[in-house]
Amino acid sequence: MSSVFEELVTQYDPSGGRAQFYVEELRSRLGHLVEENPALAPFLDSMTLVLHGSTARGIDDPFSDIDCWMVLDDAEMAEFDQVFEHRYIAFGANQKPGHVNPVRVSELNDCFVAVDMNLIHEIRDAKVVVDRKNVFEHIQDIARKPMSDDVRYAFFFHNYVEMRSSHRALDNPLARGDEVASLMGIIKTMAFVLRAGLVLDKVPYPFDKWIHVVSRLHPTPTSLLPHIGNIICKLKTDPHCLTGPESANPLSSELKEIRIKLIRKANEIGI
């Protein structure tokens, strides 16, 4: 992988140390936040404030900001809407921009019924700043339940089939020299590749951002990253790599190797 990739890896802290730093920073600034937004004062004694997003996952670089939820019940949300024009409160902490968005308890609970993987994953990685209503821990316990074998099978099947479909659909764009369609197909295929690899290790990761860095933390997707690196290198250095025929295309050849590895690993664990 490139030096840029290596630099991105160093900015990701899976130990939770950097996230905890911002949790403590937010706790120490609660009073200041209320001073800047006096309308928050009635919510302070029952406040549930949660750090989520990239910073909660240990990502601390010049481009990451501080995303917070203020978890409210229906009555509190109605009160919030009466005193705030927008559901957005801006602040700053340790030279980072941040914001608080109110979110209903019911909305967080409903994500399990709707199987909203993005929201479930946000809850999994979130860090509690303060939970004076004692409502978030139970929700997070549900989100952090280990992935069952049946769920792993279902999500692997979905990601593998979508990956194979987008890969096979490259044949005509590559043969025609349609570089835009070919590039879009390659990128889409790589995303399904890494998600399929992560799911085999029982790791649900629904986002595009940082997926390559998260993949490096788990054995199955780690084994696929050299092929991803080869594809990226070829895209950067070979102006003709997005043309066909598909059967002889170097990018497609890397994807075929990935498919072999995924099938082999799935067979090893009984899929």
Solvent accessible surface area in square Angstrom, and as a share of the most:
residue,aa,sasa,rsa
1,M,89,0.40
2,S,44,0.28
3,S,93,0.60
4,V,97,0.56
5,F,11,0.05
6,E,74,0.33
7,E,100,0.45
8,L,50,0.25
9,V,39,0.22
10,T,109,0.64
11,Q,42,0.19
12,Y,27,0.10
13,D,34,0.17
14,P,84,0.53
15,S,95,0.62
16,G,17,0.17
17,G,42,0.41
18,R,90,0.33
19,A,0,0.00
20,Q,77,0.34
21,F,79,0.33
22,Y,4,0.01
23,V,1,0.01
24,E,83,0.37
25,E,42,0.19
26,L,8,0.04
27,R,105,0.38
28,S,88,0.57
29,R,65,0.24
30,L,14,0.07
31,G,41,0.39
32,H,78,0.35
33,L,13,0.06
34,V,19,0.11
35,E,130,0.58
36,E,88,0.39
37,N,28,0.15
38,P,96,0.61
39,A,36,0.28
40,L,1,0.00
41,A,54,0.42
42,P,90,0.57
43,F,6,0.02
44,L,49,0.25
45,D,128,0.66
46,S,38,0.25
47,M,3,0.01
48,T,0,0.00
49,L,2,0.01
50,V,0,0.00
51,L,0,0.00
52,H,22,0.10
53,G,6,0.06
54,S,17,0.11
55,T,1,0.01
56,A,2,0.01
57,R,27,0.10
58,G,0,0.00
59,I,2,0.01
60,D,34,0.18
61,D,16,0.08
62,P,118,0.74
63,F,185,0.77
64,S,11,0.07
65,D,48,0.25
66,I,0,0.00
67,D,24,0.12
68,C,0,0.00
69,W,20,0.07
70,M,1,0.01
71,V,0,0.00
72,L,2,0.01
73,D,62,0.32
74,D,88,0.46
75,A,77,0.60
76,E,25,0.11
77,M,3,0.01
78,A,56,0.43
79,E,73,0.33
80,F,1,0.00
81,D,61,0.32
82,Q,154,0.68
83,V,78,0.45
84,F,32,0.13
85,E,158,0.71
86,H,122,0.54
87,R,105,0.38
88,Y,119,0.45
89,I,6,0.03
90,A,65,0.50
91,F,23,0.10
92,G,33,0.32
93,A,2,0.01
94,N,72,0.37
95,Q,192,0.85
96,K,20,0.08
97,P,92,0.58
98,G,5,0.05
99,H,30,0.13
100,V,1,0.01
101,N,43,0.22
102,P,13,0.08
103,V,8,0.05
104,R,82,0.30
105,V,29,0.16
106,S,49,0.32
107,E,89,0.40
108,L,0,0.00
109,N,56,0.29
110,D,82,0.43
111,C,4,0.02
112,F,49,0.20
113,V,131,0.75
114,A,78,0.61
115,V,88,0.51
116,D,58,0.30
117,M,49,0.22
118,N,77,0.39
119,L,29,0.14
120,I,23,0.12
121,H,12,0.05
122,E,24,0.11
123,I,0,0.00
124,R,59,0.21
125,D,37,0.19
126,A,1,0.01
127,K,53,0.23
128,V,46,0.26
129,V,3,0.02
130,V,22,0.13
131,D,28,0.15
132,R,114,0.41
133,K,47,0.20
134,N,127,0.65
135,V,39,0.22
136,F,0,0.00
137,E,121,0.54
138,H,119,0.53
139,I,2,0.01
140,Q,17,0.08
141,D,81,0.42
142,I,54,0.27
143,A,5,0.04
144,R,117,0.43
145,K,132,0.56
146,P,125,0.78
147,M,24,0.11
148,S,58,0.37
149,D,87,0.45
150,D,114,0.59
151,V,63,0.36
152,R,34,0.12
153,Y,110,0.42
154,A,55,0.43
155,F,59,0.25
156,F,8,0.03
157,F,114,0.48
158,H,94,0.42
159,N,8,0.04
160,Y,24,0.09
161,V,48,0.28
162,E,67,0.30
163,M,0,0.00
164,R,90,0.33
165,S,63,0.41
166,S,10,0.06
167,H,3,0.01
168,R,157,0.57
169,A,64,0.50
170,L,2,0.01
171,D,66,0.34
172,N,79,0.41
173,P,22,0.14
174,L,0,0.00
175,A,72,0.56
176,R,181,0.66
177,G,32,0.31
178,D,61,0.32
179,E,83,0.37
180,V,106,0.61
181,A,37,0.28
182,S,0,0.00
183,L,68,0.34
184,M,128,0.57
185,G,10,0.10
186,I,0,0.00
187,I,92,0.47
188,K,110,0.47
189,T,0,0.00
190,M,23,0.10
191,A,21,0.16
192,F,34,0.14
193,V,0,0.00
194,L,7,0.03
195,R,43,0.16
196,A,0,0.00
197,G,0,0.00
198,L,0,0.00
199,V,6,0.04
200,L,2,0.01
201,D,35,0.18
202,K,78,0.33
203,V,25,0.14
204,P,14,0.09
205,Y,10,0.04
206,P,29,0.18
207,F,33,0.14
208,D,99,0.51
209,K,139,0.59
210,W,30,0.11
211,I,14,0.07
212,H,46,0.21
213,V,2,0.01
214,V,9,0.05
215,S,0,0.00
216,R,99,0.36
217,L,84,0.42
218,H,47,0.21
219,P,103,0.65
220,T,9,0.05
221,P,0,0.00
222,T,54,0.32
223,S,49,0.32
224,L,1,0.00
225,L,11,0.06
226,P,82,0.51
227,H,24,0.11
228,I,6,0.03
229,G,11,0.11
230,N,76,0.39
231,I,0,0.00
232,I,64,0.33
233,C,75,0.45
234,K,69,0.29
235,L,49,0.24
236,K,142,0.60
237,T,94,0.55
238,D,36,0.19
239,P,104,0.65
240,H,133,0.59
241,C,5,0.03
242,L,20,0.10
243,T,47,0.27
244,G,31,0.29
245,P,85,0.53
246,E,36,0.16
247,S,86,0.56
248,A,74,0.58
249,N,3,0.02
250,P,56,0.35
251,L,1,0.00
252,S,0,0.00
253,S,50,0.32
254,E,37,0.16
255,L,0,0.00
256,K,77,0.33
257,E,82,0.37
258,I,0,0.00
259,R,53,0.19
260,I,87,0.44
261,K,66,0.28
262,L,0,0.00
263,I,69,0.35
264,R,132,0.48
265,K,60,0.25
266,A,2,0.02
267,N,96,0.49
268,E,121,0.54
269,I,55,0.28
270,G,69,0.67
271,I,57,0.29
